[in-house]
Every structure is written in C-alpha cells, then in structure tokens.
Amino acid sequence: MFLYNLTLQPASAIGSTVLGHFSGEKHQELVVARGQQRLELWRPDTTTGKLSIEHSEDMFCRIRGLSSFRMAGGSKDYIVLASDSGAIAVLEFNAKNRRFVTVQYHEFGRTGLRRLVAGQYVAADPRGRAVMVAGVERSKIVYIITRDSEARLMLASPLEANRSGSVCFDVVGVDVGYENPVFAAIESNYEDSEGGKQLVYYELDLGLNHVVRKWSTAVGDTAHKLVALPGGNDGP
C-alpha cells in the first residue's frame, strides 16, 4: 500500500508559468505550476480582461522546472516538466478528456531535490528541436526532440554538457532561427574566487550530435535571471 498526502486547501504560491496554445485552439493560454505539485491551465477572457482556470490537476510530485515548446508544423504546444523523481515528462493537454497526458518520460538521475541532479532549470529551443535540463551545480542534459515513423513525438538519448565546479542560476533557449540550437546560462565557477558570473552559450551540433560550450562573456554579480527575446524577422 502507498499513501499520498493532499491538503484540503491547495497551495497558492506560483512557482513557474509558461505561455502557449496547449489545447490546440487559436487563443493563448497559460500553464501555471502552483505549490510545486499542481498544474493549472489558465485562459484569458478578452471581454473582461481577466484570467479563468480551465483545468487543474495534481501531478503527485514536486515540480522543479517547467517549459513549453511546439514542433515545426504543429498546432499546439507541449509542456516539459522536471520533477523530484529525477526525470522529465513531456505533457500534452487533452482537451476532450480534460487532463494532462504524458507523451514521453525519461529518467536521468536520483530522486529528491538535489543540487547535482538536473531538473531545477528547463529551457526549450524556440523552434521545438531540443530541450536543456540543468541542475544547480554541474549537471546539464540536452534532449533532441524528434518524431518516430508514425509521427509521434520522441526524445532522443540525452547528451551531457556537464561542467565541474560551476553553479547555474538560470537557463533559456536562444532564438537562432534554424541554425544549431543554442542555450544561454548564467554560471559562476566556485573554484575561481575572482571569476565572477558569466553568460555562457551552449550549442547543440545537430550534425555531430553533441553539445559544446561555444563562448562566454562576463556579467554583473547581481545577474540571476534570463529572458529570451524573439530573433530574426520577429525580433527587435
């Protein structure tokens, strides 16, 4: 027998939020991770200017990181969720059955909220080609997103981009069009007391199927958050 504890009144704190078209309709929606264990689908009402909760579901885990992506040619967005189970799950919202469905599930580390296990930060390539899952310290894993022979979403084998002695503060996917996917991270090397924080770019070489630390630049010691902007013709 296995028991799980749920409170009568759910937590109200919001840990992370992602934007997308999760039900496959034309209007934008929000997926909110509330209290580290519940996912909520919010929809804006253009007439009243308010948000309404369309669906709420317990994930029965501790949600660490959250991101979203859409594959090329697709009409809806998927959710990438990293949890304390040492795994990531790709979720799809089933509008007919009103529930989140697990499309892919990959384990990569030990259970628990560990700084050496990836999952604290999740970032997706804006073109929906890859996902990076990073830990607080050292660990970085990249999954290439593909389709099988029946056009079903698949995650390829993980590619590691670990760097010993580094602490990660945030990770985002950079819009580089259809060039090799690039991810940016704020890092600090605790083995170098005078190194300070750096903005580091990791490139996924789709041809050679490996991840390289492409380049880096120094940033202020107070830097702790990254926000990705659209690139190409859609960017500033």
C-alpha positions in Angstrom: 0.0 0.0 0.0 1.2 3.5 -0.9 -0.2 6.6 0.7 -0.1 10.2 -0.6 -0.9 13.3 1.4 -3.0 16.1 -0.1 -4.1 19.2 1.8 -7.7 20.3 1.8 -6.8 23.7 0.7 -4.2 23.7 -2.1 -1.1 26.0 -2.0 -1.5 29.4 -3.6 2.2 30.2 -4.4 3.1 30.1 -8.1 6.5 28.6 -8.9 6.6 29.0 -12.7 4.5 29.8 -15.7 4.7 29.0 -19.4 2.7 30.5 -22.3 1.4 28.7 -25.4 -1.5 27.1 -27.3 -1.9 23.9 -25.2 -5.5 23.0 -26.2 -4.8 23.4 -29.9 -7.1 26.5 -30.2 -6.1 29.8 -31.6 -6.1 31.8 -28.4 -3.1 31.8 -26.0 -3.2 30.0 -22.7 -1.1 29.8 -19.5 0.1 26.7 -17.7 0.9 27.5 -14.0 2.8 25.4 -11.5 1.2 26.1 -8.2 2.6 24.9 -4.9 5.2 22.8 -6.7 2.7 19.9 -7.2 -0.3 21.2 -9.2 -0.6 22.2 -12.8 -3.3 24.7 -13.8 -4.4 25.8 -17.3 -5.5 29.4 -17.4 -7.3 31.2 -20.3 -7.6 34.9 -20.7 -11.0 36.4 -21.3 -10.7 39.2 -23.9 -14.1 40.7 -22.9 -13.5 41.1 -19.2 -9.7 41.2 -19.2 -9.5 38.5 -16.5 -8.0 35.0 -16.3 -10.1 32.0 -15.7 -8.9 28.5 -14.6 -9.9 25.9 -17.3 -8.3 22.9 -15.7 -6.4 22.0 -12.5 -4.6 18.7 -11.9 -2.3 17.3 -9.2 1.0 15.9 -10.5 1.8 13.9 -7.4 5.4 15.1 -7.4 7.5 18.2 -6.7 7.7 20.3 -9.8 11.2 21.7 -10.2 11.2 23.2 -13.7 8.7 24.0 -16.4 9.0 24.9 -20.1 7.0 24.7 -23.3 7.7 24.1 -27.0 6.0 23.5 -30.3 7.4 21.2 -33.0 7.7 22.5 -36.6 4.4 22.3 -38.4 2.4 21.6 -35.2 -0.7 23.4 -34.0 -0.3 23.0 -30.2 2.3 23.4 -27.6 3.7 20.7 -25.3 4.8 21.1 -21.7 8.2 19.9 -20.4 8.1 19.2 -16.6 11.1 18.3 -14.4 10.3 16.8 -11.0 11.9 15.4 -7.9 11.7 11.9 -9.4 14.9 12.5 -11.3 13.1 12.6 -14.6 11.4 14.9 -17.1 8.0 14.3 -18.7 6.6 15.8 -21.9 2.9 16.5 -21.3 0.1 17.2 -23.7 -3.3 18.7 -22.7 -6.1 16.5 -23.9 -9.0 19.0 -24.5 -11.5 16.2 -24.9 -10.8 14.3 -21.7 -9.7 17.5 -19.8 -6.5 16.1 -18.5 -2.7 16.3 -19.0 -1.4 13.2 -20.8 2.3 12.0 -20.6 3.7 11.7 -24.1 7.3 11.0 -23.1 9.0 10.2 -19.8 12.8 10.0 -19.3 14.8 9.3 -16.1 18.3 10.7 -15.8 19.1 11.0 -12.1 18.4 10.1 -8.5 15.2 11.1 -6.7 14.9 14.1 -4.4 15.7 17.8 -4.7 19.5 17.5 -5.2 21.7 20.3 -6.5 23.8 17.8 -8.6 20.8 16.3 -10.3 19.4 18.2 -13.4 15.9 19.4 -13.3 16.0 22.8 -11.5 16.0 24.7 -14.8 14.3 23.6 -18.0 14.7 25.5 -21.3 13.4 24.7 -24.8 14.6 25.7 -28.2 12.2 28.2 -29.7 11.9 26.1 -32.8 11.0 23.0 -30.8 14.1 21.0 -31.7 15.7 20.4 -28.3 15.3 20.8 -24.6 18.0 21.5 -22.0 17.6 20.4 -18.4 20.1 21.8 -15.9 20.8 21.4 -12.2 22.0 23.9 -9.7 25.5 22.5 -9.8 27.5 20.9 -12.7 24.7 19.0 -14.5 23.3 19.9 -17.9 21.5 17.5 -20.2 20.2 18.1 -23.7 17.4 16.1 -25.4 16.9 16.3 -29.1 13.2 16.3 -30.0 12.2 14.1 -33.0 9.3 12.1 -34.4 9.1 8.4 -35.0 7.9 6.6 -38.1 4.3 7.2 -37.1 4.9 11.0 -36.5 4.7 10.6 -32.7 6.9 12.9 -30.5 10.1 11.3 -29.3 13.0 12.3 -27.1 16.4 11.1 -28.3 19.1 9.8 -26.0 20.4 12.5 -23.6 23.6 14.5 -24.4 25.6 15.7 -21.4 27.2 19.1 -21.1 28.4 18.8 -17.5 31.0 21.3 -16.2 32.5 20.6 -12.8 32.8 23.5 -10.3 30.1 25.6 -11.9 26.9 26.9 -10.3 23.9 27.6 -12.6 21.5 30.5 -11.9 19.2 30.3 -15.0 18.9 28.8 -18.5 17.0 29.9 -21.6 16.7 28.8 -25.2 18.1 31.4 -27.7 16.2 32.1 -30.9 18.7 31.5 -33.7 16.3 30.5 -36.4 17.1 27.1 -37.9 20.8 27.2 -37.1 22.1 24.8 -34.5 20.1 25.2 -31.2 21.8 27.5 -28.7 21.1 27.7 -24.9 22.3 30.5 -22.7 23.1 30.1 -19.0 24.2 32.3 -16.1 27.1 30.5 -14.4 29.7 31.0 -11.7 32.8 28.9 -11.1 33.2 28.5 -7.3 36.7 27.1 -7.8 37.8 30.5 -9.1 37.1 33.1 -6.3 37.7 36.0 -8.6 35.9 34.7 -11.7 32.5 36.2 -11.1 29.4 35.4 -13.1 29.4 34.6 -16.8 26.8 34.4 -19.5 27.7 31.1 -21.2 26.3 29.8 -24.6 26.0 26.1 -25.3 25.5 25.0 -28.9 23.9 21.7 -29.9 25.5 20.5 -33.1 22.8 18.5 -34.8 25.2 17.1 -37.4 27.7 15.7 -34.9 25.1 15.1 -32.2 27.0 16.6 -29.3 26.9 19.8 -27.1 29.8 22.3 -26.9 30.4 25.3 -24.7 30.6 27.8 -27.5 31.5 31.1 -25.9 31.0 33.2 -22.7 31.0 36.8 -21.5 31.2 38.4 -18.1 28.1 39.8 -16.5 27.4 41.6 -13.2 27.5 39.8 -9.9 23.8 40.6 -9.3 22.7 38.9 -12.6 20.3 36.0 -11.8 17.6 35.8 -14.4 17.5 35.5 -18.2 14.6 36.5 -20.5 14.7 35.3 -24.2 13.6 37.6 -26.9 12.4 36.7 -30.4 15.1 36.8 -33.1 15.1 37.0 -36.9 12.3 39.0 -38.6 10.2 38.7 -35.4 12.9 40.2 -33.1 14.0 43.7 -32.2 
